[in-house]
Amino acid sequence: MERGFCRLNRRWKAISLALLIATITVMSVYVKVYATLQESSSMYVCYIVWELDHQPEKYWNLTEPDPYILEAIEHPGECTEPFPYTESTFWYTAIWDDGDPETTHPIQPVPFKYNGTYYDYMFYPCCTYLRVTPLDEEPEAYWNLTNPSKYLLEAIKNPGKTIVVGMDSPLGLGEHKGFTFLYNGTYYEYDISSVDWASYPLPKLPKPESVAAGLGATWVIAGLIYVVASRKTKKI
């Protein structure tokens, strides 16, 4: 019985070591992959839809629209406000066609039907990011801001925060040159940046804590198996 129990302990130690190595490896790799995806998933998009006056050859039925595509449906022909694409369930349920592989956008959205109306749609990446920083001293050159756009006003109210600008939305910068301006007695500096964005749906991965919970469950199951096996060994 003692020899059998010792063999079981040696096997359990080997299994535990292998499981520990596998757990650390899986989590470290997954966290890197998740971080990379999160960097991409922080990208913002805008939806725009058009009503079709005919039934397309290929379409799918939209039954549960999320708020983002619903906003586009309620305002056909207009771009929605920017939103993180991972928050839209429509993004993951929409059907995509291979289209023409020789074009720059080989993956094309398939029209959908909602409440008896057919719609075609597109998504546009919002690649313009605006950030405003207040200045402590008067700059050498500046211009006066009198009528800020909603995006510029939001940036002024949230200094240092990156504001995502809607598709084809005016910033209210006019013909002014230079990155410093005066508004309501305060001097500001602004900068605008853009990022590259993938033109196809990216996968949605579970959060690292969910993966960790799954790995933890594996440890619990392994522990229960060990307890049951050790009890059987002691009875022999």
N, C-alpha and C positions, 0 to 999 in steps of 0.2 A: 504493500500500500504506500509506504514512504517513498520507494523508488518511483512508483507511478506518479505520486504527487510532485516529486522533484522534477521528473521529466515534464510534467504539465507546467511547472513554474518556469522551467527553461524555455519551453515553447512559448509561454505567455510573454516572457521577457523579450524574446525575439520578435514576436508579433507586435508587442507594444512599441518596440524600437522602430520597426518598419512602419507602423501606423503613425508614429510621431513624425518620422521623416517625411512620410507622404503628406501629413497634415500641414507641416511647415512649408513644404514645397508648393502644395496646391494653393495655400493662402497667399504666399508671397507672389506667385505668378498671377493669381487672380486679382490681387490688389493692384498690381501694375497695369493689367489689362483694363480693369475697371476705371482706374485713374485716367488712362488714355481715352477711354470711351466717354468718361464724364467731361473731359476737356472738349470733346467734340459735341457732346449732348448739351453743353451750355450754349450752343448756337441757337439763334433765334430765327424763326421763319414767319412769313405772312402767307395766308391763304387768299386766293381769289377764285371765284366761280362765275360761270356764265350759264344762263339758262339756254337749253337747246329746244328748238321748235320741231324736232323730229326725234324718233327713237333711234339711237345709235345701234350699229350692228353688234357691238359688245358693250355691256354695261353690268353693273352690280347694284344691289339694293342696299341703301343706307337706312338702317332701322333705329339706331341709337346714336345720333350725332352728339359730339362733344361741344362745349361752348364755343370753341374756336372755329370749327367748320360751320356751326350754326350761325355765328356772326357773319361769316362769308355768304351763307345762303340768304340771310336777311338783307344783305347789301350787295347784290350781284354786281360784278364789274368793279368793285372797290376792294382794295387790299385791307386785310384785317390789321389790327394792332399787332406788333411783334410779340411772340411768345416762345418759350423753350419748347422745341418740337417734342421732347420726351413726355411733355404733359398732355399731349393730344392723343387720345385713343384712336382717332380717325387716321392718324399717321400709320398706325400699325395694322389697321383693318382694311385700309384701302387696297385695291388691286392695281398692280402695276404690269404694264406690258413691255415686252422686250423692245418693241419699236424697230427702228432702223439702226442696225449696229454701225452703219457708216456715218451717222450723224454724231455731233458732239454730245448729245443727250440721248443715248440709246434707250434708256428706260423712260417710258411715258405713262402718265396716269390714265386709268380707264374711267370713262364717264360713269356716273352713278345716278340712281333714281331715288328721289325722296319726296314723299307726299304727292305722288303722281306726276312730278316734274323731273325731267332729265337735266342733269348738270354736267358740264365739263369743268375742269378745275386745273389749277397749277399752284405750286408753292414757290415762294421766292425767298432766298436767303437774305437776311438782313445783315449786311456786312459793314454797316456804318456804326461806329461806336464813338460816343461823345463824352468827354470828361472835362469838367471845369474846376479850376483851383483858384481860390482868392489870393491876392497878393498883399503883402504887408506894406510895400512901398509903391509910390507912383512910378510906373515904367517910363522909359524914355519916349516911347511912342505908344499910342493907344487910340481907340475910336470909341464913340459913344453909342451904346446899345439903347434903343428907345422902344422897340417893339419886338421882344423876343418870341420865338416860336415856343410851342408847348414843350418841346424836347429841351431846348436851351434853358427855358425857365425851370424845368425839372432838374437840370444839371446844376443850375445856380442854387436851387434850394437844397441840393444834396451834393455839396462840394466833395470832390474826390471819387464819387461814385460813377461807374460807367453806365451811361444811358444808351439804350439801344434805339436807334432811329428807324422809324417805319419806312417801308418801301416808297421811294420817290417822294418822301416828305421833305419840305423845305426846312432848313435849319434857321433861317432868319438872319444869316450872316451877310446877305446882300453882296455888294461889290467890295466890302471892306478887306483890306490887306493887313496882315499881321495877326498875331494870336492873343493880343491883349486888348481888353476893352473896359469901359467904365459903365457901371449900371447901378443906379440908386446909391451913388456915393462910394461904391466899392470897386476896386480894380480886380479884374479877373484875367486869368490866362486859360485858354482852352486848347485842347488837342483832339484831333479826329484820327481814328485808325480803322483799319479793315482787316478781315481775316479770310483765308480761303475756306471754302465750305464744300462738303461732298454733295453731289447732285443725286443721291439715291438714299433710301431709308437705311439707317444704321440699326444694328440689333439692340435690343433692350435687355440688359443683363440684370439679374437680381443683385441686391445690395450685398456688400461683403459680410454684413452681420447675418444675413440669411444663409450665406454659404458657411459661415462659421457655425451657425446653429445646426446645419446639416452635418458638418464634420463632428460636432459635439454629440449629435445623436448616434453617429457611428461609434464613437467611444463608449457611449452608454450601452449600446447593443453588444459591443465586444466585451464589456465588463460583465454583462448579464450572462453571456455565453461562458465566460471564465468561471463565474460563481457556480453555475449549473454543472460545469465539467468538474470543478474541484469537489463538489459535493458527491458526485457519482464516483470519483476516484477514491474518496475517503471511505465510501461504503464498501468498496471492493476488498 
